[in-house]
Amino acid sequence: MSTIALVLHDPAASRVREVWSLLETEFGLAGVHKVPFPHLTLMAFEGLTHYEVKSLLERVSQSLPPFMLETSGIGLFGAPARILFAPVVKTPVLSELHQGVCAEVAKLGGRIPPLYVPERWVPHITLAQGDPVRGTYGQAVDLVLQQNLHLAFEVRNLTLFDWIGPRYEPCDRFPLTGRLAAAGEP
């Protein structure tokens, strides 16, 4: 399985790493190391090669300028795996990007897992994954609620990740180089 992600940059990335470290130290929650880069997964897919997706991501990244996103609150997925996360506000730009990339990947013959289809996708930054070695998820949530997790961050690139067990590794980055239209331009 491959993923397309929006990788965070500092200072937001450092703040996420601090929370990861705190949760690992206090509760043994280390599942985030499957993707050891603070990120927002735009989508996952199977059935396409890197080469087949590369031209799509080049085209998208060249048409889209960098844009801002922010987190709001915390959330918890219960299945298929427990995940504690910071929800990312679903802006029109983010929604359009997600829907467009999903549609293009599907046209190319890629299979998109149900959690990543536009109707079900919840944009988020994973803070903890798996079961705690010590304590409970309730205690982990209490600890996270004490942290300042309102993060504002600029999305600067699309990153293609592939599973290279035991974790996902970045294979290619596509900088966002589009420009905003000036007043009066189409």
C-alpha positions in Angstrom: 0.0 0.0 0.0 1.2 3.5 -0.8 0.1 6.8 0.7 0.1 10.4 -0.4 0.7 12.7 2.6 1.1 16.3 3.5 4.3 16.4 5.7 4.4 19.0 8.5 7.3 21.4 8.8 8.6 23.1 12.0 7.4 24.5 14.3 4.3 22.3 13.9 6.3 19.1 13.2 8.4 19.6 16.4 5.3 20.1 18.5 3.8 16.8 17.2 7.1 15.0 17.9 7.0 16.4 21.5 3.5 14.9 22.0 4.6 11.6 20.4 7.6 11.5 22.9 5.4 12.3 25.8 2.8 9.6 25.0 5.5 7.1 24.4 7.2 7.9 27.7 4.1 7.9 29.8 2.0 5.1 28.1 4.3 3.2 25.8 2.3 4.4 22.7 4.9 4.0 19.9 2.7 3.1 16.9 3.4 6.4 15.2 6.8 5.1 14.3 5.2 3.3 11.3 5.3 6.7 9.6 8.0 8.6 11.6 7.2 12.0 10.1 4.5 14.2 11.4 2.0 14.3 8.5 -1.6 14.4 7.3 -2.4 11.4 5.1 -4.3 12.7 2.1 -5.1 9.1 0.9 -3.9 5.6 0.5 -4.1 3.4 -2.5 -3.1 0.0 -4.0 -2.7 -1.3 -7.5 -0.6 1.5 -9.0 3.2 1.9 -9.3 5.2 4.9 -8.3 5.7 5.7 -12.0 1.9 5.7 -12.6 1.2 8.1 -9.8 4.2 10.4 -10.4 2.8 12.4 -13.3 -0.5 12.9 -11.5 1.3 14.3 -8.4 3.6 16.5 -10.6 0.6 18.0 -12.3 -1.3 18.6 -9.1 1.7 20.1 -7.3 2.5 22.4 -10.2 -1.0 23.8 -10.2 -1.4 24.3 -6.4 0.3 27.0 -4.4 1.3 26.3 -0.7 -1.7 26.7 1.6 -2.4 26.9 5.3 -4.2 24.4 7.5 -4.9 24.1 11.2 -5.9 21.6 13.8 -8.9 21.8 16.2 -9.4 19.6 19.2 -8.6 15.9 19.6 -10.3 12.7 18.4 -10.1 9.0 18.7 -10.7 6.2 16.2 -11.7 2.9 17.7 -11.4 0.6 14.7 -9.7 -1.0 12.8 -6.9 0.3 15.1 -7.0 2.7 18.0 -5.7 6.1 17.0 -5.6 9.3 19.0 -5.4 12.3 16.7 -5.6 16.0 16.2 -8.3 16.7 13.6 -7.4 19.0 10.8 -10.0 21.5 9.7 -11.4 20.4 6.3 -11.0 23.6 4.3 -12.4 24.0 0.7 -8.8 23.8 -0.7 -8.1 20.6 1.3 -11.4 19.0 0.3 -10.9 19.9 -3.4 -7.4 18.5 -3.3 -8.5 15.2 -1.7 -11.5 14.7 -3.9 -9.5 15.5 -7.1 -6.5 13.2 -6.2 -8.9 10.4 -5.3 -10.8 10.7 -8.5 -7.6 10.7 -10.6 -6.1 7.7 -8.7 -9.4 5.8 -9.3 -9.3 6.7 -13.0 -5.8 5.3 -13.2 -7.2 2.0 -11.8 -6.0 2.4 -8.2 -7.9 0.9 -5.3 -8.7 3.3 -2.5 -9.4 1.8 1.0 -12.9 2.8 2.3 -11.4 5.1 5.1 -9.9 7.3 2.4 -12.9 7.9 0.1 -14.2 11.5 0.2 -17.4 10.6 2.1 -15.5 8.9 5.0 -12.1 10.6 5.1 -11.3 12.4 8.3 -8.2 14.6 7.9 -6.0 14.2 11.0 -2.5 14.1 12.5 -1.9 10.9 14.4 -0.7 11.4 17.9 -0.8 7.8 19.1 -1.6 4.4 17.6 -2.1 1.0 19.1 -2.8 0.0 22.7 -1.1 1.6 25.6 1.6 -0.5 27.3 0.9 1.3 30.6 -2.3 3.1 31.7 -5.4 3.6 29.5 -6.5 5.6 26.5 -8.6 7.7 28.9 -5.4 8.8 30.7 -3.6 9.5 27.4 -6.6 11.7 26.3 -6.4 13.6 29.6 -2.7 14.2 29.1 -3.2 15.3 25.5 -6.0 17.7 26.6 -3.4 19.5 28.8 -1.2 20.2 25.7 -1.5 23.1 23.4 -2.4 21.3 20.2 -3.8 24.1 18.1 -1.4 23.9 15.2 -1.3 26.2 12.2 0.9 24.9 9.4 1.7 25.6 5.8 1.4 22.7 3.3 4.4 23.0 1.0 4.5 19.6 -0.8 2.8 16.3 -1.5 4.9 13.3 -0.4 4.5 9.8 -1.8 5.2 7.1 0.8 5.6 3.4 0.2 5.6 0.6 2.8 9.1 -0.6 3.3 8.5 -2.8 6.4 8.4 -2.1 9.2 7.3 1.4 8.3 6.3 3.8 5.6 9.2 5.7 3.9 9.1 8.8 1.6 9.8 7.9 -2.0 9.2 11.2 -3.7 8.3 14.8 -2.8 6.4 17.2 -5.0 6.7 20.8 -4.0 3.6 23.0 -4.4 4.7 25.5 -7.0 1.4 26.9 -8.3 0.6 30.5 -7.8 -2.5 32.4 -6.7 -4.2 34.3 -9.5 -3.8 38.1 -9.2 -6.9 40.2 -9.0 -8.7 40.2 -12.3 -6.9 37.0 -13.6 -8.9 33.9 -14.3 
